[in-house]
Amino acid sequence: MAGEAKSTDIIKMYLNPESFDGSQKEIILRHLQDILPVESSDFKKQGTRIREATTNKARSLGLCYGVLTRSWLDVERTDKEDIILMVESPLPSRHSSLSFSAFAAIKIIEEPTGTYLYLDGLCSNKGKAGLVMDYMLKTIGNPLLDLGFIQGFKLSGLGYVVGYYYKKYGYKFYDTVGDQLVENRDLNKKLKEFTNYVFSPSVEDDMPEDFIDTEEMSNWFDAMSTILSEDEYKAVITRGELKKLNILSRDLEKLTKNEDRRATLPHRIEIVRQIQTIVKKAQGNIEEAEESNITPIMRFFLEARKYTANPDVRIMSRGRTSEEMADQAVRQNLTSDGFYMYYIPERRDDSSAASKEDSPLKLIKPSDDAFTPKPKPPRSRRRTRRRGGGRKKKKRTRRKFRTKSLFKKKRTKKRRKLRKKRTKRRRRKR
């Protein structure tokens, strides 16, 4: 049995028989058997096909060669997966023949914060990765979320696709605090800026000193040609700037081939002006990266280093420059196993079988009390304005019990002395 994604592609789901161990996994897998088409056998055979896809170059078997490392999926690891999804697509030459085009390896993991579908591996060489993701999130995930069997999704995204998972599906960085998940809002803001860079895995570890040569950018044309021809600059310049620069260069090339150069002159001048503006901004980013010897994408990887899935990474930050930390990150393969991210969808139906109170997942959010207006202390009555401007002066009332001034005290002492002298004189006269 197979689940059809489109009229052409076929998705087959295989369940690991060893996962039926009487735990929460078995409850989830048996429920999937009841609601979705599941292949009855050949689970280990699919693991072999996945391993071959990461080691061979030939034909469809090499769909992940050079993307996933050979040690990423070994026999022991594939045999411990709980769910395997396989996508088969028709060959262009033979409409009846199907070819292996994508796979996904999924685990059911239990953490202190809840139960999650963990995407352990995903790869495609024919643009079918989105098809597999939608099947996992919607076809498999939504029924389990509604019943409260799982609380969300987790994956370890490779460095060059972290931004894609955030932008397309909403995966974010979370911290585990006790039995609660707390969103790292500061890092997720930087992740949003990180999505402006689109690059290949071959350039994510490159240091600016290895590819930046400012002598090649003596004028705007040489700078534009260098930026567009070398992939390394994708780690320094944003996708939007590269796209716009590419369009303008093609338009300029078309206009220069026009025989009527006088008619195209105003248009060419305007295009050159726009190119110079973009190149000037790009050169500023290039000089900044050259000075610090670290690319913007590596700077983000260092910010997200505590979420790495590589257990051997130990990057020391105390007393070290960003360049030294970046060099250590490259040596320790910071991005080789990806970064842990979560996708926690909101409940679609509050009247589902499992209530929110039964769920072990607790996302820290502002309480309702935080939004209720607190009673404000009464303000002092403001003085009325006068016609001439300014505020009306308040009348000063004399206080009933005033403290005696120092001058008064001195005066009373003198009076006492005078009285004593007078009394002495009177007594003498008598």
ABEGO torsion letter per residue (X at the ends): XBBBABAABBBBBBBBAAABAGBAAAAAAAAAAAABBBBABGAAAAAAAAAAAAABABEAAAAABGABBAAABBAAAAAABABBBBBBBBBAABAABBBBABBBBBBBBBBAAEBBBBBABBBBAAGAAAAAAAAAAAAAAAAAAAAGABAEBBBBBBAAAAAAAAAAAGBBBBBBBEABBBBBAAAAAAAAAAAABBBBAAAAABBAAAABBAAAAABAAAAAAAAAABAAAAAABBAAAAAAAAAAAAAAAAAAABABAAAAAAAAAAAAAAAAAAAAAAAAAAAAAAAAGBBAAAAAAAAAAAABABAABBBBABGBBAAAAAAAAAAAGAAAAEBBBBBBBBBABAABABBAAABABBBBBBBAAAABBBBBBBBBBBBBBBAAEEBBBBBBBBBABBBBBAAAAAAAAAAAAAAAAAAAAAAAAX
